[in-house]
Amino acid sequence: MGFEEEAIIRSYDGQGDRARVEDLERRCEVGPSERVYLFTDTMGDPICRIRNSPMYKMLVAELDRELIGVIQGSIKVVTVHGRPRDLARVGYILGLRVAPLHRRKGIGSSLVRRLEEWFIANDVDLAYMATEKDNDASVNLFVDKFGYIKFRTPAMLVNPVNCHPLHISSNVVIQKIRIEEAEFLYRKFMASMEFFPHDIHNVLRNKLSLGTWVAYPRGESFGRGGQVPSSWAMLSVWNSGELFKLRLGKAPLSCLLYTKSSRLMDKFFPCFKLPSLPDFFHPFGFYFMYGVHKDGPLSGKLVRSLCQFVHNMAAKSNKDCKVIVTEVAGHDTVRHHIPHWKLLSCLEDLWCMKALKNELVHEELTKTPPERALFVDPREV
């Protein structure tokens, strides 16, 4: 370890810090270290990833008038222990960046420490963070130095959007439901999921939430008297591309060649309807599917039909949307029915957490089986 620099840690100032934070982001690669690098374009709003959370804060580290580090945090109330009435106040840590020339000098530790202090001042029970499983620097900082516990290994699934619509079986009905119906179904069937947001109504009513859809076999009915079909599936869609863009900064040569060749084939032989990959090397938007739920013997097929529907919706109405993303618990069987491209997906993400106030909540959560379903809040993607 190097020596600790005496940086000033303070709150983010939108007027004075915006350009400097964006410059820092450009210097810090984001993504799986041995596969691809993903760069983010916050479109002039560095705080965009937490702006829709109930409570949020961004801190910056400054040394000799140079901005050398940032960190973001948000606070919300969620379900714990798999029981809807067991709620905890949790703080989410994200966006930790330290300028390359100032790493291993205690800047990251100072930022984490100050953010935890803000959590404690706001009665947070648990703090948690997400990172790539092979991000040794992040894991060492949070687990070894700050005492976080490895909690879950969810799968981040990414699927490209191509210009050709996908076929959806005529035996499947896909129906958009009202926000009130969606909230009722989520609270009835998913409120026991770990990290289910207590303010799900605010999530569904956010302007970035494009809607909620259900799928069920043709010939059956949905929603009469609160009843559901023998098999059904549900998901909601969040337009993350309205907040920030992504760009692929590094990829294997094979990926680049396939992208170029597939687009040429599609251009000159459109009748073949070959699946062409989008241009990932310029900024692009994406849809995030959240609240994915299935029930019944045919529900896996229905989840796939919903994913195909979302793909077609993106291809038809949003030319900027190049990928569909979702995140589910690593052992959740629903992952097997969600189309994804392994090269861009992260099949073993890592969530770590730490008790700040309620040790009992922390202890019970660490004992829950890893196959329990997990609700990933689209406001924290």
VEXDREN-2710 file (C-alpha; in Angstrom, 1 decimal):
% VEXDREN-2710
k/r/px/py/pz
1/MET/0.0/0.0/0.0
2/GLY/1.1/3.5/-0.7
3/PHE/0.9/6.5/1.6
4/GLU/-2.4/8.2/2.3
5/GLU/-3.0/11.5/0.6
6/GLU/-4.8/14.2/2.6
7/ALA/-7.6/14.9/0.1
8/ILE/-10.6/17.0/0.9
9/ILE/-13.9/15.0/0.9
10/ARG/-16.9/17.1/0.2
11/SER/-20.4/17.0/-1.4
12/TYR/-20.7/17.2/-5.2
13/ASP/-21.3/20.7/-6.5
14/GLY/-23.3/20.5/-9.8
15/GLN/-22.1/23.8/-11.1
16/GLY/-18.4/23.6/-10.3
17/ASP/-17.7/19.9/-10.4
18/ARG/-19.8/18.6/-13.4
19/ALA/-17.1/18.9/-16.1
20/ARG/-14.4/17.6/-13.8
21/VAL/-16.4/14.5/-12.8
22/GLU/-17.1/13.8/-16.4
23/ASP/-13.4/14.0/-17.2
24/LEU/-12.6/11.6/-14.4
25/GLU/-15.2/9.1/-15.7
26/ARG/-13.5/9.2/-19.1
27/ARG/-10.2/8.3/-17.5
28/CYS/-11.7/5.3/-15.5
29/GLU/-12.7/2.2/-17.4
30/VAL/-15.8/0.4/-16.3
31/GLY/-16.5/-3.3/-17.1
32/PRO/-15.1/-6.8/-16.8
33/SER/-11.4/-6.5/-16.7
34/GLU/-10.5/-9.5/-19.0
35/ARG/-13.3/-9.3/-21.5
36/VAL/-14.7/-5.9/-22.5
37/TYR/-14.5/-2.3/-21.2
38/LEU/-17.7/-0.3/-21.0
39/PHE/-17.5/3.4/-20.9
40/THR/-20.4/5.5/-19.6
41/ASP/-21.7/8.8/-21.0
42/THR/-23.7/10.6/-18.4
43/MET/-24.9/13.2/-21.0
44/GLY/-23.8/16.1/-18.8
45/ASP/-25.4/14.8/-15.6
46/PRO/-22.9/12.8/-13.4
47/ILE/-25.5/12.2/-10.8
48/CYS/-28.0/10.7/-13.1
49/ARG/-27.6/7.1/-11.9
50/ILE/-29.0/8.0/-8.4
51/ARG/-31.2/10.9/-9.2
52/ASN/-34.4/8.8/-9.1
53/SER/-33.7/7.3/-5.7
54/PRO/-35.6/8.4/-2.6
55/MET/-32.5/9.8/-1.0
56/TYR/-29.0/10.2/-2.6
57/LYS/-25.7/11.8/-2.2
58/MET/-22.5/12.2/-4.3
59/LEU/-19.1/12.9/-2.7
60/VAL/-15.9/14.1/-4.4
61/ALA/-12.3/14.0/-3.3
62/GLU/-10.1/17.0/-4.1
63/LEU/-6.4/17.5/-3.8
64/ASP/-4.6/20.7/-4.7
65/ARG/-7.8/21.8/-6.5
66/GLU/-7.7/18.7/-8.7
67/LEU/-10.8/16.4/-8.5
68/ILE/-9.3/12.9/-8.0
69/GLY/-12.2/10.7/-6.8
70/VAL/-16.0/10.3/-6.6
71/ILE/-18.5/8.1/-4.9
72/GLN/-22.3/7.9/-5.0
73/GLY/-24.8/6.5/-2.6
74/SER/-28.6/6.1/-2.3
75/ILE/-31.0/5.1/0.5
76/LYS/-34.3/3.2/0.4
77/VAL/-36.4/0.8/2.4
78/VAL/-36.6/-2.8/1.2
79/THR/-37.8/-6.3/2.2
80/VAL/-35.4/-8.5/4.1
81/HIS/-35.6/-12.1/5.4
82/GLY/-38.1/-13.0/2.7
83/ARG/-41.0/-11.6/4.7
84/PRO/-42.9/-8.6/3.4
85/ARG/-43.3/-7.0/6.8
86/ASP/-39.6/-7.3/7.6
87/LEU/-38.2/-4.1/6.3
88/ALA/-34.8/-2.5/6.5
89/ARG/-33.3/0.8/5.6
90/VAL/-30.4/0.1/3.2
91/GLY/-27.7/2.2/1.6
92/TYR/-26.4/1.4/-1.8
93/ILE/-22.8/2.3/-2.8
94/LEU/-21.9/2.8/-6.4
95/GLY/-19.8/4.8/-8.8
96/LEU/-16.5/4.7/-6.8
97/ARG/-13.8/6.2/-9.0
98/VAL/-10.3/7.2/-8.2
99/ALA/-8.0/8.9/-10.8
100/PRO/-5.3/6.4/-12.0
101/LEU/-2.4/8.4/-10.7
102/HIS/-3.9/8.6/-7.2
103/ARG/-4.8/5.0/-6.6
104/ARG/-3.5/2.9/-3.6
105/LYS/-3.2/6.1/-1.6
106/GLY/-6.3/5.9/0.6
107/ILE/-8.5/8.0/-1.5
108/GLY/-11.1/5.3/-2.1
109/SER/-11.1/4.4/1.6
110/SER/-11.7/8.0/2.6
111/LEU/-14.7/8.2/0.2
112/VAL/-16.2/5.0/1.4
113/ARG/-15.8/6.0/5.1
114/ARG/-17.5/9.4/4.6
115/LEU/-20.4/7.8/2.7
116/GLU/-20.9/5.3/5.4
117/GLU/-21.0/8.2/7.9
118/TRP/-23.8/9.7/5.8
119/PHE/-25.7/6.4/5.9
120/ILE/-25.3/6.1/9.7
121/ALA/-26.6/9.7/10.1
122/ASN/-29.7/8.7/8.2
123/ASP/-30.4/5.5/10.2
124/VAL/-29.3/3.0/7.6
125/ASP/-29.3/-0.6/8.8
126/LEU/-27.3/-2.2/6.0
127/ALA/-24.9/-0.9/3.4
128/TYR/-24.3/-2.9/0.2
129/MET/-22.4/-2.6/-3.1
130/ALA/-22.1/-4.5/-6.4
131/THR/-19.0/-5.2/-8.4
132/GLU/-17.6/-7.7/-10.9
133/LYS/-16.6/-10.9/-9.1
134/ASP/-13.0/-10.6/-10.5
135/ASN/-12.6/-7.0/-9.5
136/ASP/-9.9/-7.7/-6.9
137/ALA/-9.2/-4.1/-6.0
138/SER/-12.9/-3.4/-5.2
139/VAL/-13.4/-6.7/-3.4
140/ASN/-10.2/-6.2/-1.3
141/LEU/-11.3/-2.7/-0.4
142/PHE/-14.8/-3.5/0.8
143/VAL/-14.3/-7.1/2.1
144/ASP/-10.8/-7.0/3.6
145/LYS/-10.6/-3.4/4.7
146/PHE/-14.2/-2.4/5.5
147/GLY/-15.6/-5.8/6.6
148/TYR/-18.3/-6.3/4.0
149/ILE/-19.6/-9.8/3.6
150/LYS/-20.0/-11.5/0.2
151/PHE/-23.8/-11.8/0.0
152/ARG/-25.1/-12.8/-3.5
153/THR/-23.7/-13.5/-7.0
154/PRO/-26.5/-12.3/-9.3
155/ALA/-26.3/-12.7/-13.1
156/MET/-26.3/-9.6/-15.3
157/LEU/-27.8/-10.7/-18.7
158/VAL/-27.3/-8.6/-21.8
159/ASN/-28.9/-9.3/-25.2
160/PRO/-28.3/-7.3/-28.4
161/VAL/-31.2/-5.7/-30.3
162/ASN/-31.1/-6.3/-34.0
163/CYS/-33.3/-4.8/-36.7
164/HIS/-35.4/-7.9/-37.4
165/PRO/-38.4/-8.6/-35.3
166/LEU/-38.4/-11.8/-33.3
167/HIS/-41.2/-14.3/-33.8
168/ILE/-43.6/-14.6/-30.9
169/SER/-45.9/-17.7/-30.7
170/SER/-49.5/-17.0/-31.6
171/ASN/-50.4/-19.3/-28.6
172/VAL/-49.2/-16.6/-26.2
173/VAL/-51.1/-13.5/-25.2
174/ILE/-49.0/-10.4/-24.2
175/GLN/-51.0/-7.7/-22.4
176/LYS/-49.9/-4.4/-20.9
177/ILE/-51.5/-3.8/-17.5
178/ARG/-52.2/-0.6/-15.6
179/ILE/-49.8/0.7/-13.0
180/GLU/-52.3/-0.1/-10.2
181/GLU/-52.6/-3.7/-11.4
182/ALA/-48.8/-4.0/-11.6
183/GLU/-48.4/-2.7/-8.1
184/PHE/-51.0/-5.1/-6.8
185/LEU/-49.3/-8.1/-8.5
186/TYR/-45.8/-7.1/-7.4
187/ARG/-46.9/-6.7/-3.8
188/LYS/-48.9/-10.0/-3.9
189/PHE/-46.3/-12.2/-5.6
190/MET/-42.9/-10.5/-5.2
191/ALA/-43.0/-8.5/-1.9
192/SER/-41.2/-11.4/-0.2
193/MET/-38.2/-11.2/-2.6
194/GLU/-34.9/-9.9/-1.1
195/PHE/-34.4/-6.2/-1.6
196/PHE/-38.0/-5.6/-2.9
197/PRO/-38.5/-1.8/-2.7
198/HIS/-41.1/-0.7/-0.3
199/ASP/-41.9/2.2/-2.6
200/ILE/-42.5/0.1/-5.7
201/HIS/-45.4/2.4/-6.6
202/ASN/-42.8/5.2/-7.1
203/VAL/-40.7/3.0/-9.3
204/LEU/-43.7/2.0/-11.5
205/ARG/-44.9/5.6/-11.8
206/ASN/-41.5/7.0/-12.7
207/LYS/-41.4/8.5/-16.2
208/LEU/-38.5/6.1/-17.1
209/SER/-40.7/3.1/-16.5
210/LEU/-42.3/2.3/-19.8
211/GLY/-44.8/-0.1/-18.5
212/THR/-45.6/-3.6/-17.2
213/TRP/-46.6/-6.5/-19.3
214/VAL/-48.0/-10.0/-18.6
215/ALA/-47.9/-13.1/-20.8
216/TYR/-50.2/-16.1/-20.5
217/PRO/-51.5/-18.9/-22.8
218/ARG/-54.2/-18.0/-25.3
219/GLY/-57.6/-19.2/-24.2
220/GLU/-57.1/-18.3/-20.6
221/SER/-58.1/-15.1/-18.9
222/PHE/-56.1/-12.8/-16.7
223/GLY/-57.1/-10.5/-13.8
224/ARG/-60.7/-11.4/-13.3
225/GLY/-61.3/-11.1/-9.6
226/GLY/-57.6/-11.0/-8.9
227/GLN/-57.1/-14.5/-10.4
228/VAL/-54.1/-15.5/-12.6
229/PRO/-53.9/-18.2/-15.2
230/SER/-52.3/-21.6/-14.6
231/SER/-49.1/-20.3/-16.2
232/TRP/-48.1/-16.7/-16.5
233/ALA/-45.2/-14.3/-16.5
234/MET/-44.6/-10.6/-15.9
235/LEU/-42.0/-8.0/-16.3
236/SER/-41.5/-4.2/-16.4
237/VAL/-39.3/-2.1/-18.6
238/TRP/-37.1/0.9/-17.6
239/ASN/-35.6/3.1/-20.2
240/SER/-32.1/3.5/-18.8
241/GLY/-30.9/5.1/-22.1
242/GLU/-32.7/8.3/-21.1
243/LEU/-30.2/8.6/-18.2
244/PHE/-26.9/7.6/-19.6
245/LYS/-25.3/5.9/-22.6
246/LEU/-22.8/3.1/-22.9
247/ARG/-20.0/2.5/-25.3
248/LEU/-17.9/-0.6/-25.9
249/GLY/-14.3/0.5/-25.6
250/LYS/-12.5/-2.8/-25.9
251/ALA/-13.6/-6.2/-27.3
252/PRO/-12.0/-9.3/-28.8
253/LEU/-11.1/-9.0/-32.5
254/SER/-13.6/-11.8/-33.2
255/CYS/-16.4/-9.7/-31.8
256/LEU/-15.4/-6.7/-34.0
257/LEU/-15.2/-8.8/-37.1
258/TYR/-18.5/-10.5/-36.4
259/THR/-20.2/-7.2/-35.8
260/LYS/-19.0/-5.7/-39.0
261/SER/-19.6/-8.9/-41.2
262/SER/-23.1/-9.5/-39.8
263/ARG/-24.1/-5.9/-40.6
264/LEU/-22.8/-6.2/-44.1
265/MET/-24.6/-9.5/-44.6
266/ASP/-27.8/-8.0/-43.4
267/LYS/-27.4/-5.0/-45.7
268/PHE/-26.8/-7.0/-48.9
269/PHE/-28.9/-10.1/-48.1
270/PRO/-31.9/-8.7/-46.0
271/CYS/-34.1/-11.6/-47.2
272/PHE/-32.1/-14.0/-45.1
273/LYS/-33.0/-12.1/-41.9
274/LEU/-29.7/-13.0/-40.2
275/PRO/-29.3/-11.7/-36.7
276/SER/-26.9/-8.7/-37.0
277/LEU/-25.2/-7.1/-34.1
278/PRO/-25.6/-3.4/-33.4
279/ASP/-22.8/-0.9/-33.5
280/PHE/-21.5/-1.1/-29.9
281/PHE/-18.5/1.2/-30.6
282/HIS/-20.5/4.4/-30.4
283/PRO/-22.7/5.6/-27.5
284/PHE/-26.0/3.7/-27.2
285/GLY/-28.9/3.4/-24.9
286/PHE/-30.5/0.3/-23.3
287/TYR/-33.7/-1.0/-21.8
288/PHE/-33.6/-2.7/-18.3
289/MET/-36.1/-5.4/-17.6
290/TYR/-37.0/-5.5/-13.9
291/GLY/-39.5/-7.4/-11.7
292/VAL/-39.3/-10.5/-13.9
293/HIS/-41.7/-13.1/-12.4
294/LYS/-43.0/-16.5/-13.6
295/ASP/-45.4/-19.1/-12.3
296/GLY/-46.7/-22.3/-13.7
297/PRO/-45.5/-25.2/-15.9
298/LEU/-45.4/-23.1/-19.1
299/SER/-44.0/-19.9/-17.5
300/GLY/-40.5/-20.3/-18.8
301/LYS/-41.8/-20.1/-22.4
302/LEU/-43.8/-17.1/-21.4
303/VAL/-40.8/-15.3/-20.0
304/ARG/-39.0/-15.8/-23.3
305/SER/-42.0/-14.5/-25.2
306/LEU/-42.0/-11.3/-23.0
307/CYS/-38.2/-10.9/-23.7
308/GLN/-38.9/-11.2/-27.4
309/PHE/-41.7/-8.6/-27.1
310/VAL/-39.4/-6.2/-25.3
311/HIS/-36.7/-6.7/-28.0
312/ASN/-39.3/-6.0/-30.8
313/MET/-40.5/-2.9/-28.9
314/ALA/-37.0/-1.5/-28.7
315/ALA/-36.2/-2.3/-32.3
316/LYS/-39.4/-0.6/-33.5
317/SER/-39.7/2.5/-31.3
318/ASN/-36.2/3.3/-30.0
319/LYS/-33.4/3.3/-32.5
320/ASP/-30.9/4.3/-29.8
321/CYS/-31.6/1.1/-27.7
322/LYS/-28.9/-1.4/-28.7
323/VAL/-29.2/-3.9/-25.8
324/ILE/-31.8/-5.3/-23.4
325/VAL/-30.4/-5.9/-19.9
326/THR/-31.7/-7.6/-16.8
327/GLU/-30.3/-8.9/-13.5
328/VAL/-31.5/-11.8/-11.6
329/ALA/-30.3/-14.0/-8.7
330/GLY/-27.6/-16.3/-9.8
331/HIS/-29.5/-19.4/-8.8
332/ASP/-32.9/-18.2/-10.0
333/THR/-34.3/-20.6/-12.6
334/VAL/-35.8/-17.7/-14.6
335/ARG/-32.3/-16.8/-15.9
336/HIS/-32.4/-19.9/-18.1
337/HIS/-35.3/-18.5/-20.1
338/ILE/-33.9/-15.0/-20.6
339/PRO/-32.0/-14.6/-24.0
340/HIS/-28.6/-13.1/-23.5
341/TRP/-25.2/-12.8/-25.2
342/LYS/-22.4/-14.3/-23.0
343/LEU/-19.7/-12.0/-24.2
344/LEU/-21.4/-8.9/-22.8
345/SER/-23.2/-10.6/-19.8
346/CYS/-21.7/-11.0/-16.4
347/LEU/-22.9/-14.4/-15.2
348/GLU/-21.4/-13.9/-11.7
349/ASP/-21.7/-10.4/-10.4
350/LEU/-21.0/-9.9/-6.7
351/TRP/-23.1/-8.1/-4.0
352/CYS/-21.4/-7.5/-0.7
353/MET/-23.1/-6.0/2.4
354/LYS/-22.3/-4.7/5.9
355/ALA/-24.3/-4.1/9.0
356/LEU/-24.2/-0.4/10.1
357/LYS/-26.8/-0.6/12.8
358/ASN/-28.9/-3.8/12.8
359/GLU/-26.5/-6.8/13.3
360/LEU/-29.5/-9.2/13.6
361/VAL/-30.8/-8.2/10.1
362/HIS/-27.3/-8.8/8.7
363/GLU/-26.9/-12.2/10.4
364/GLU/-30.2/-13.5/9.1
365/LEU/-29.6/-12.3/5.6
366/THR/-26.2/-14.1/5.4
367/LYS/-28.0/-17.3/6.4
368/THR/-30.7/-17.1/3.7
369/PRO/-30.2/-19.6/0.8
370/PRO/-28.5/-18.2/-2.3
371/GLU/-31.3/-19.6/-4.5
372/ARG/-33.8/-17.0/-3.1
373/ALA/-35.1/-14.6/-5.7
374/LEU/-33.6/-11.1/-5.8
375/PHE/-35.3/-7.9/-6.8
376/VAL/-33.0/-5.5/-8.6
377/ASP/-34.2/-1.9/-8.5
378/PRO/-33.9/-0.2/-11.9
379/ARG/-33.0/3.1/-10.2
380/GLU/-29.7/1.6/-9.1
381/VAL/-28.5/0.1/-12.4
END
